[in-house]
Amino acid sequence: MSLLQVNEVTHSYGFGFRSFFKRHNRPKKVLSSISLSIEEGNCLGILGTSGAGKSTLGKVILGLERPQHGQVLFQGHDIYTVDKHTRQKIRRNLQAVFQDSYSSVNPRMTAERIIAEPLENYEKLTIAEQRRVVIELLERVGLSEKDLKKYPHQFSGGQLQRINIARAISLKPKLIVLDESVSSLDMVNQTLILGLLRDLKNDYGLSYFFITHDIKAACAISDTLGVIERGELVNLYNSKRQFFASEHPVVKKMIDSMLPEHPQQRCQSLKQF
C-alpha cells in the first residue's frame, strides 16, 4: 500500500463576473483527473509553470481544499471522510513547509515557541523535555540553542526556513508537502536547504511531495518527477534520465528554458543529472 494515493482528483474554483444585466458564475477547473502515488521514503517532485495547479494539488493533499471529485488516501484512509480520531493522526503525520518563511510563522513568537507548537498539541512533555527536544531540532537544522529566544525578524530567510523545517519534522511525520519551499531563497541558501532536506529524508525516512517550478531543485531531491500543465498531469518519470529524454512538448519546453542554447554546453549541463 502506498503512503499517499491520489485517485482521479478534479477540482474547480467558482468565480463570478457581472454583465450589464446580471451576474454570471462559471467554474474554473484547476485540476483534472489527477492520479499519483508516493511510497514511504520517496520524494515526488511536481514541476509546472505558475498557475499550472501545483499548489492547489498540494492543498488538496493537505486537506485544505476538498476536491469536487476523486479521493486522497493517506495510509489507506480517505482524508476527507475519516473519523475525527483518524483525522488527528493524519494531521500529525502530514506536515507542510511553504514558500514564504515569514508569513508561515507568528512574528510575535520566538523560535522556541514556533517549533514547540506542534509538540504542545500532540505530545505530553514536561517543560524541560520540550525545551530539550526543541534544542535538538534547532541543532539538527543547523541552528543552535542561542537562537531559542530570537524572533522571526532576527533571522534571515534561509534561517527562518530552517525553523519552519524544524517545526515540520518535530512530530516525525510520514510525509511533508514542500510548496516552493526554496524558491524565495538565494542560490547559496537553496543549495544548503536542499542538502538539509535530503539528509533529513535519509535520516528520518521521510517522504516529500516537492512542488517547484525549478528543474534543478527538483532533480536535487526527487526520486520521481511529475509535470502538471493546465491542471493535468502530463506524465510521471521514474528517473531524471527518463525525464530529460522525454519527447513530450511541455517537458521539452521546460528543459529548453533551463539549458544553454549551444548544443555543447547543453550536453555538459545534462551530465550533472
Number of C-alpha atoms within 10 A of each C-alpha: 11 14 18 23 21 21 16 17 20 22 24 18 12 9 10 10 9 9 8 5 6 7 9 10 10 11 11 11 14 19 27 18 15 19 16 17 16 21 16 16 17 20 24 25 27 26 25 25 15 12 13 20 22 28 20 20 25 20 16 21 24 21 17 12 14 19 22 12 14 18 23 26 19 23 17 12 18 19 21 17 12 12 11 9 8 14 17 13 12 22 13 20 18 23 22 21 24 20 18 18 23 17 10 14 19 13 13 11 15 19 26 22 19 23 28 21 14 16 19 14 9 12 12 10 12 10 9 9 11 18 18 13 16 25 20 16 24 24 14 15 20 14 18 14 15 9 17 18 13 13 19 22 12 13 16 14 19 19 18 22 26 25 27 24 28 26 26 22 24 20 17 16 20 22 30 23 24 22 22 20 23 27 18 14 19 11 11 9 18 17 15 15 22 17 14 17 19 17 15 17 19 13 10 13 15 21 25 27 22 25 27 24 19 18 18 12 20 23 17 15 21 22 18 20 23 22 23 23 20 17 23 18 22 16 16 17 18 13 15 19 12 13 21 15 13 15 11 11 10 16 22 14 11 18 17 12 11 13 15 14 10 8 10 9 11 14 12 12 13 13 8 8 12
